[in-house]
Amino acid sequence: MGDLSRALSLSTAERTAALQEFFGVHPGGVAAGPPGLGRAMLDFLSWEVDSGRVTDGAGSGWWKAVNGFLSLDLLAALGRTGLPGSPARAWRAYASAPPPTAQTALWLAHDRSITRAAARARPLLRAEAPAEHAFTRVVLGVLREVTHTCEPTGTPALGRRVRRLYPRRYPIGDEEMRRLLVALSIPAGPVVR
């Protein structure tokens, strides 16, 4: 089975278990314990599942692949799988980072995983409706912003923001996309076709 097939074939339970296992062992020095700094990632996966993007049935190939690659990267960092060229080294650096630098190390590892995963999943975007394709670009842009500002991931704040702003169903509709762009103060011209 190829890497893309492996990423796509993970069940929602396997994806959740990968995040819970990794952040159960490596919460990032957060006093509250597991999932520690992994809270926002688990919250985002929960939104992906609830919105119908990552499911055990239909859903979106692109969202499943990107999340699947991230899950496999975390398992590789735990020594459980071996994706060639995996960003597992960055996840292991996060795991060994002292508490003052753990948040930055997490965002670096997450960025490496998602950048690589999005590139590998790019062909799957052809199957997405134009508004959903545009939505993936918006999400990746927002992700770059919160990575750059090193937003805290050990609280439910990012998860609440996602649930408040992002669509509750898959795929996003044109009007819902326009409202999201307004809420995020993003000009509609170059994003929505």
C-alpha positions as CSV (number, residue, x, y, z in Angstrom):
1,M,0.0,0.0,0.0
2,G,1.4,3.4,-1.0
3,D,1.8,6.3,1.4
4,L,-1.2,8.2,0.1
5,S,-3.4,5.0,0.4
6,R,-2.2,4.6,4.0
7,A,-3.0,8.2,4.8
8,L,-6.5,7.9,3.2
9,S,-7.3,4.5,4.8
10,L,-6.9,5.5,8.5
11,S,-10.2,5.3,10.3
12,T,-11.3,8.3,12.4
13,A,-10.6,6.2,15.5
14,E,-7.0,5.5,14.3
15,R,-6.4,9.2,13.6
16,T,-7.8,10.2,17.0
17,A,-5.7,7.4,18.7
18,A,-2.5,8.6,17.0
19,L,-3.0,12.1,18.3
20,Q,-4.0,10.9,21.8
21,E,-1.1,8.5,22.0
22,F,1.5,11.0,20.9
23,F,0.3,13.8,23.1
24,G,-0.4,11.4,25.9
25,V,3.3,10.6,25.9
26,H,4.5,14.1,24.9
27,P,2.1,16.7,26.3
28,G,4.7,19.5,26.0
29,G,5.3,20.4,29.6
30,V,1.8,21.6,30.2
31,A,0.9,21.3,33.8
32,A,-2.6,20.0,33.0
33,G,-1.1,16.9,31.4
34,P,-2.3,15.1,28.3
35,P,-3.2,16.1,25.7
36,G,-1.3,19.3,26.7
37,L,-0.2,21.2,23.7
38,G,-2.1,18.7,21.5
39,R,-5.5,20.1,22.6
40,A,-5.9,22.3,19.5
41,M,-5.0,19.4,17.1
42,L,-7.5,17.1,18.7
43,D,-10.1,19.8,18.6
44,F,-9.4,20.4,14.9
45,L,-9.7,16.7,14.1
46,S,-13.0,16.7,15.9
47,W,-14.2,19.6,13.7
48,E,-13.0,17.7,10.6
49,V,-15.0,14.6,11.6
50,D,-18.1,16.5,12.7
51,S,-18.2,18.6,9.5
52,G,-18.0,15.5,7.3
53,R,-14.6,16.2,5.9
54,V,-12.8,13.3,7.6
55,T,-15.1,10.3,7.9
56,D,-14.9,6.6,7.6
57,G,-17.1,6.8,4.5
58,A,-17.4,9.6,2.0
59,G,-16.0,12.9,3.0
60,S,-13.0,14.7,1.4
61,G,-10.0,12.9,0.0
62,W,-7.9,16.0,0.4
63,W,-8.8,16.5,4.1
64,K,-8.4,12.8,4.8
65,A,-5.0,12.6,3.2
66,V,-3.6,15.7,4.9
67,N,-4.9,14.6,8.3
68,G,-3.8,11.0,7.6
69,F,-0.2,12.1,6.8
70,L,-0.1,14.1,10.0
71,S,-1.3,11.1,12.0
72,L,1.3,8.9,10.3
73,D,4.1,11.4,11.1
74,L,3.1,11.3,14.7
75,L,3.2,7.5,14.7
76,A,6.6,7.6,13.0
77,A,7.9,9.9,15.7
78,L,6.8,7.3,18.2
79,G,8.7,4.7,16.2
80,R,5.4,3.0,15.1
81,T,5.5,3.5,11.3
82,G,8.1,4.6,8.8
83,L,7.1,7.1,6.2
84,P,10.1,7.9,4.0
85,G,11.2,11.5,4.5
86,S,8.6,11.9,7.3
87,P,8.7,15.1,9.4
88,A,9.0,12.7,12.4
89,R,12.3,14.2,13.3
90,A,10.7,17.6,13.9
91,W,8.0,15.8,16.1
92,R,10.8,14.1,18.1
93,A,12.5,17.5,18.5
94,Y,9.2,18.8,19.9
95,A,8.9,15.8,22.2
96,S,12.4,16.6,23.7
97,A,11.9,20.4,23.9
98,P,12.0,21.9,27.3
99,P,8.7,23.6,28.3
100,P,9.7,27.2,27.4
101,T,10.3,26.2,23.8
102,A,7.8,23.3,23.4
103,Q,5.1,25.5,21.8
104,T,7.4,26.8,19.2
105,A,8.8,23.3,18.5
106,L,5.2,22.0,18.1
107,W,4.3,24.7,15.5
108,L,7.5,23.9,13.6
109,A,6.8,20.2,13.5
110,H,3.1,20.8,12.7
111,D,4.2,23.1,9.8
112,R,6.5,20.6,8.4
113,S,3.9,17.9,8.5
114,I,1.1,19.9,7.0
115,T,3.2,21.6,4.3
116,R,4.4,18.2,3.2
117,A,1.0,16.6,3.5
118,A,-0.8,19.3,1.6
119,A,1.8,19.0,-1.3
120,R,1.3,15.3,-1.4
121,A,-2.5,15.6,-1.4
122,R,-2.6,18.4,-4.0
123,P,-3.9,16.1,-6.8
124,L,-7.0,15.3,-4.7
125,L,-8.0,19.0,-4.8
126,R,-9.3,18.4,-8.4
127,A,-12.2,16.4,-6.9
128,E,-13.3,19.3,-4.6
129,A,-15.9,21.9,-5.5
130,P,-14.5,25.3,-6.3
131,A,-15.6,26.8,-2.9
132,E,-14.1,23.9,-0.9
133,H,-10.9,24.2,-2.9
134,A,-10.8,27.9,-2.0
135,F,-11.6,27.0,1.6
136,T,-8.5,24.7,1.8
137,R,-6.4,27.7,0.7
138,V,-8.0,29.9,3.4
139,V,-7.4,27.3,6.1
140,L,-3.7,26.9,5.1
141,G,-3.3,30.7,5.2
142,V,-4.9,30.9,8.6
143,L,-2.7,28.1,9.7
144,R,0.4,29.9,8.5
145,E,-0.7,33.0,10.5
146,V,-1.3,31.1,13.8
147,T,2.0,29.2,13.3
148,H,3.9,32.5,12.7
149,T,2.3,34.1,15.9
150,C,2.9,30.8,17.8
151,E,-0.7,30.7,19.1
152,P,-1.1,28.6,22.3
153,T,-2.4,25.1,21.5
154,G,-2.8,23.8,25.0
155,T,-6.2,25.5,25.6
156,P,-9.6,25.1,23.8
157,A,-9.4,28.6,22.4
158,L,-8.3,27.6,18.8
159,G,-10.9,24.8,18.7
160,R,-13.6,27.3,19.7
161,R,-12.5,29.6,17.0
162,V,-12.6,26.9,14.4
163,R,-16.1,25.8,15.4
164,R,-17.3,29.4,15.4
165,L,-15.8,30.4,12.0
166,Y,-15.5,27.3,9.9
167,P,-18.4,25.5,8.1
168,R,-20.4,22.9,9.9
169,R,-20.9,20.8,6.8
170,Y,-18.9,19.5,3.8
171,P,-18.5,20.9,1.3
172,I,-18.7,24.6,2.0
173,G,-21.1,26.5,-0.1
174,D,-20.4,29.7,-2.1
175,E,-22.4,31.9,0.3
176,E,-20.9,30.4,3.4
177,M,-17.4,30.9,1.9
178,R,-18.2,34.6,1.3
179,R,-19.3,35.0,4.9
180,L,-16.2,33.3,6.1
181,L,-14.0,35.7,4.0
182,V,-15.8,38.6,5.5
183,A,-15.4,37.2,9.1
184,L,-11.6,36.7,8.4
185,S,-11.3,40.1,6.6
186,I,-10.0,38.4,3.5
187,P,-10.8,40.0,0.1
188,A,-13.1,37.7,-1.9
189,G,-11.8,38.5,-5.4
190,P,-8.8,36.1,-5.7
191,V,-10.1,33.4,-3.5
192,V,-13.7,32.6,-4.6
193,R,-14.2,31.7,-8.3
